[in-house]
Amino acid sequence: MTSQVFMRVWICGVSINGPDGSGDSALVATAKFLKPLVFLVSLLPALWWGWQAYLVAMGDFGRLGPDPAKTLALVSGEWSIRMLVLALAVTPLRYFLNIPALWRLRRMIGLYAFFYTLLHFFVFLLLLLQLSWADLGVEIVERPYITVGFLSFLILLALAATSFDAAQRLLGRSWKTLHRLVYIAGVLAILHLVWIVRSDFADALLYGGLVFLLLAYRVLHAKSSVVRQFSPRWASAWRKK
């Protein structure tokens, strides 16, 4: 459902910009609500599952299944991967649909990916390990799926800490090189998911396939002038409306 809302938001972004990035003043004013709308939509899963956790804490134990801590760890991990894939999709969609306004969403969605990853980490540390940092160290060293998940978390932490304009100015050209590590974070997150599920690989294959396609498009866009110039006719038609 959330993915459908995101697509509608992006379609809204398509329709509010003319071919030169301009548009009717009323539509341009509407564009100002795009970023807050995506912000609120991205926050909804955290609010929903936070409410479910509150109800469980108040005694409604059936809300999160027989193991609420495990459920919260799984859903927070799933949403971190979903937001990461969405963040990776922003730039390819901007190029593919030729909509510069989509760039306005890139940093925010990326920070939401880190936000859900941070929630996932704290659920694991607080509810599953009872805030035992010693146990966390043992888990990171002895369990490969925790190791790769933690490495992905550290990469996203570095990217979130340097996502602001001041950090970009300070790092200069190194900033782009650093932020390309987001693809490594995505691959590590998929490996983390594969190791956890072990039997049902449908989600892992879906997210892994999307990360591969997005990375492939970025590489082709950088190497091929044909790919850079390509934009589907329906996208061009939407932008002319």
Phi and psi in degrees as a GROMACS rama.xvg file:
@    title "Ramachandran Plot"
@    xaxis  label "Phi"
@    yaxis  label "Psi"
@TYPE xy
-62.4357  -38.2315  THR-2
-62.4721  -37.3724  SER-3
-65.7323  -38.5578  GLN-4
-64.0582  -41.9742  VAL-5
-59.2411  -42.622  PHE-6
-63.5953  -39.2603  MET-7
-65.0845  -36.9889  ARG-8
-63.0981  -44.9445  VAL-9
-64.7284  -39.6132  TRP-10
-60.6036  -40.1752  ILE-11
-58.6792  -41.8307  CYS-12
-62.2367  -36.3237  GLY-13
-63.0817  -44.3698  VAL-14
-78.2437  -16.173  SER-15
-92.9983  -0.560345  ILE-16
-117.573  134.359  ASN-17
-79.6616  177.711  GLY-18
-57.784  -28.5921  PRO-19
-101.161  14.0824  ASP-20
86.9944  -4.07971  GLY-21
-100.506  -179.429  SER-22
-178.391  -179.853  GLY-23
-56.5572  141.421  ASP-24
-58.5406  -36.9414  SER-25
-66.3716  -38.6979  ALA-26
-70.7471  -36.9875  LEU-27
-63.604  -39.3614  VAL-28
-63.1004  -36.8067  ALA-29
-62.6912  -32.5521  THR-30
-59.8313  -27.1083  ALA-31
-65.2083  -21.0335  LYS-32
-89.6785  -6.11835  PHE-33
-63.571  -48.9643  LEU-34
-65.6405  -46.5678  LYS-35
-60.5651  -34.5934  PRO-36
-65.1474  -46.7075  LEU-37
-64.4305  -35.9002  VAL-38
-57.976  -48.6656  PHE-39
-67.7859  -41.4508  LEU-40
-61.6541  -40.5975  VAL-41
-67.4584  -26.4167  SER-42
-82.243  -20.772  LEU-43
-55.5221  -44.7589  LEU-44
-58.873  -40.8738  PRO-45
-64.4354  -40.7288  ALA-46
-65.802  -41.891  LEU-47
-63.6981  -51.148  TRP-48
-72.0916  -28.6301  TRP-49
-65.2574  -39.1713  GLY-50
-65.6771  -41.2213  TRP-51
-62.2404  -41.3447  GLN-52
-64.551  -38.3298  ALA-53
-63.1725  -42.7926  TYR-54
-63.4319  -38.4494  LEU-55
-63.5873  -43.0134  VAL-56
-63.3316  -26.8829  ALA-57
-86.3516  -0.321341  MET-58
115.179  -4.07028  GLY-59
-87.7115  78.9437  ASP-60
-73.748  -11.8831  PHE-61
-83.5432  -3.73231  GLY-62
-66.8718  -37.4683  ARG-63
-118.276  23.8005  LEU-64
79.0001  -172.783  GLY-65
-69.9769  -22.2428  PRO-66
-130.29  84.5441  ASP-67
-57.9562  -38.4804  PRO-68
-62.7754  -44.1017  ALA-69
-64.9362  -40.6683  LYS-70
-60.7153  -46.3048  THR-71
-65.2147  -37.4063  LEU-72
-63.779  -42.494  ALA-73
-67.0869  -47.4507  LEU-74
-69.6377  -35.9198  VAL-75
-66.8331  -37.1435  SER-76
-66.4414  -40.9001  GLY-77
-62.2455  -42.646  GLU-78
-71.7881  -29.1796  TRP-79
-64.4827  -41.1209  SER-80
-68.6576  -41.9739  ILE-81
-60.4041  -44.6636  ARG-82
-68.43  -33.818  MET-83
-65.0782  -43.2316  LEU-84
-63.4179  -41.6204  VAL-85
-62.1012  -40.5248  LEU-86
-63.5795  -41.2304  ALA-87
-66.7399  -26.0642  LEU-88
-80.5222  -17.285  ALA-89
-62.1919  -50.9908  VAL-90
-65.8183  -46.2222  THR-91
-57.6571  -39.942  PRO-92
-66.4897  -37.2248  LEU-93
-60.7025  -44.1406  ARG-94
-70.8886  -46.1946  TYR-95
-64.0755  -42.0689  PHE-96
-94.5532  -6.46481  LEU-97
56.7142  51.4323  ASN-98
-123.399  91.8199  ILE-99
-57.6133  -26.7318  PRO-100
-61.4904  -22.3947  ALA-101
-64.37  -24.8183  LEU-102
-61.3858  -24.4307  TRP-103
-62.35  -21.7857  ARG-104
-94.6928  -13.4122  LEU-105
-61.1027  -50.9087  ARG-106
-64.7873  -43.1946  ARG-107
-63.3485  -44.9208  MET-108
-66.7593  -37.1631  ILE-109
-61.7232  -40.9345  GLY-110
-67.9073  -32.1826  LEU-111
-66.8778  -36.2992  TYR-112
-59.8453  -42.6369  ALA-113
-67.8194  -38.1087  PHE-114
-58.6654  -46.5559  PHE-115
-71.1852  -32.3445  TYR-116
-65.2061  -40.5731  THR-117
-64.5886  -41.2277  LEU-118
-59.6932  -43.9748  LEU-119
-58.9849  -44.7373  HIS-120
-62.8788  -45.5757  PHE-121
-71.5427  -32.8623  PHE-122
-62.429  -44.1156  VAL-123
-62.877  -46.3079  PHE-124
-70.1597  -43.2593  LEU-125
-81.618  -47.3725  LEU-126
-91.1871  -33.1474  LEU-127
-95.2426  -33.6771  LEU-128
-106.995  1.91729  LEU-129
54.2297  40.9833  GLN-130
59.7384  30.0109  LEU-131
-91.559  103.123  SER-132
-67.576  -31.2046  TRP-133
-63.5875  -44.2751  ALA-134
-64.2899  -34.9672  ASP-135
-61.2012  -45.0129  LEU-136
-60.0152  -41.6531  GLY-137
-63.9725  -43.887  VAL-138
-61.1551  -42.8423  GLU-139
-63.5818  -39.4256  ILE-140
-77.3864  -39.9624  VAL-141
-96.1509  -19.8901  GLU-142
-114.37  111.55  ARG-143
-57.0031  -37.3722  PRO-144
-69.0656  -29.0688  TYR-145
-73.3391  -37.7467  ILE-146
-59.2481  -51.2464  THR-147
-68.7511  -35.5208  VAL-148
-63.8051  -40.8168  GLY-149
-68.7067  -37.3694  PHE-150
-62.5363  -41.407  LEU-151
-61.4318  -41.3948  SER-152
-61.2219  -43.5952  PHE-153
-64.4782  -39.4837  LEU-154
-62.8038  -46.6171  ILE-155
-65.4522  -33.1557  LEU-156
-61.9327  -45.3267  LEU-157
-63.9294  -39.8762  ALA-158
-68.8331  -39.782  LEU-159
-65.3847  -40.3299  ALA-160
-67.4961  -24.7129  ALA-161
-111.674  20.4296  THR-162
-83.5779  -6.75389  SER-163
-92.7651  161.786  PHE-164
-59.3185  -39.6302  ASP-165
-62.0169  -41.7071  ALA-166
-66.6999  -36.6935  ALA-167
-64.1317  -42.0647  GLN-168
-66.8339  -39.1733  ARG-169
-67.1643  -41.0433  LEU-170
-82.6582  -23.3111  LEU-171
63.5019  -131.385  GLY-172
-66.5796  -24.7227  ARG-173
-66.1978  -19.3071  SER-174
-63.4385  -44.4961  TRP-175
-64.6605  -40.954  LYS-176
-61.3484  -43.8383  THR-177
-61.5539  -44.5866  LEU-178
-78.2881  -9.29849  HIS-179
-71.5686  -14.7414  ARG-180
-65.1558  -9.898  LEU-181
-60.128  -30.5962  VAL-182
-69.6243  -36.8359  TYR-183
-65.1023  -40.1606  ILE-184
-60.3058  -40.174  ALA-185
-63.7079  -44.7196  GLY-186
-63.2769  -44.0315  VAL-187
-62.4776  -38.0499  LEU-188
-65.0329  -38.8467  ALA-189
-65.3767  -42.8852  ILE-190
-61.0493  -41.2038  LEU-191
-57.8605  -44.4196  HIS-192
-65.9378  -43.0362  LEU-193
-59.8237  -43.9859  VAL-194
-66.2433  -32.2558  TRP-195
-73.9537  -48.9908  ILE-196
-74.2113  -41.6717  VAL-197
63.1781  -34.8115  ARG-198
-114  -44.8541  SER-199
-99.099  101.223  ASP-200
-97.4904  9.98151  PHE-201
-58.9727  -51.1545  ALA-202
-63.6454  -42.7304  ASP-203
-61.2849  -41.6624  ALA-204
-66.1768  -39.6703  LEU-205
-62.5983  -54.5112  LEU-206
-67.4024  -38.5653  TYR-207
-63.3092  -41.4377  GLY-208
-63.3411  -39.9632  GLY-209
-65.7838  -43.1095  LEU-210
-61.5734  -42.4415  VAL-211
-61.7126  -45.5924  PHE-212
-63.8399  -41.8912  LEU-213
-66.0665  -41.5964  LEU-214
-65.7585  -42.0506  LEU-215
-61.3987  -41.4035  ALA-216
-64.3928  -40.9326  TYR-217
-62.051  -42.0738  ARG-218
-64.952  -46.6345  VAL-219
-64.2456  -37.5224  LEU-220
-63.7635  -35.9371  HIS-221
-74.8566  -29.9636  ALA-222
-98.7215  -25.759  LYS-223
-117.466  124.054  SER-224
-69.8856  -28.118  SER-225
-63.104  -45.3194  VAL-226
-65.5547  -40.7754  VAL-227
-62.5038  -34.5239  ARG-228
-87.7323  -11.7487  GLN-229
-78.9108  133.851  PHE-230
-148.107  128.251  SER-231
-60.7572  148.651  PRO-232
-60.8449  -37.5578  ARG-233
-67.1112  -30.8162  TRP-234
-68.958  -41.9088  ALA-235
-63.6244  -38.2058  SER-236
-64.7455  -42.2381  ALA-237
-61.4762  -41.6683  TRP-238
-69.8814  -21.9576  ARG-239
-85.1453  -9.88599  LYS-240
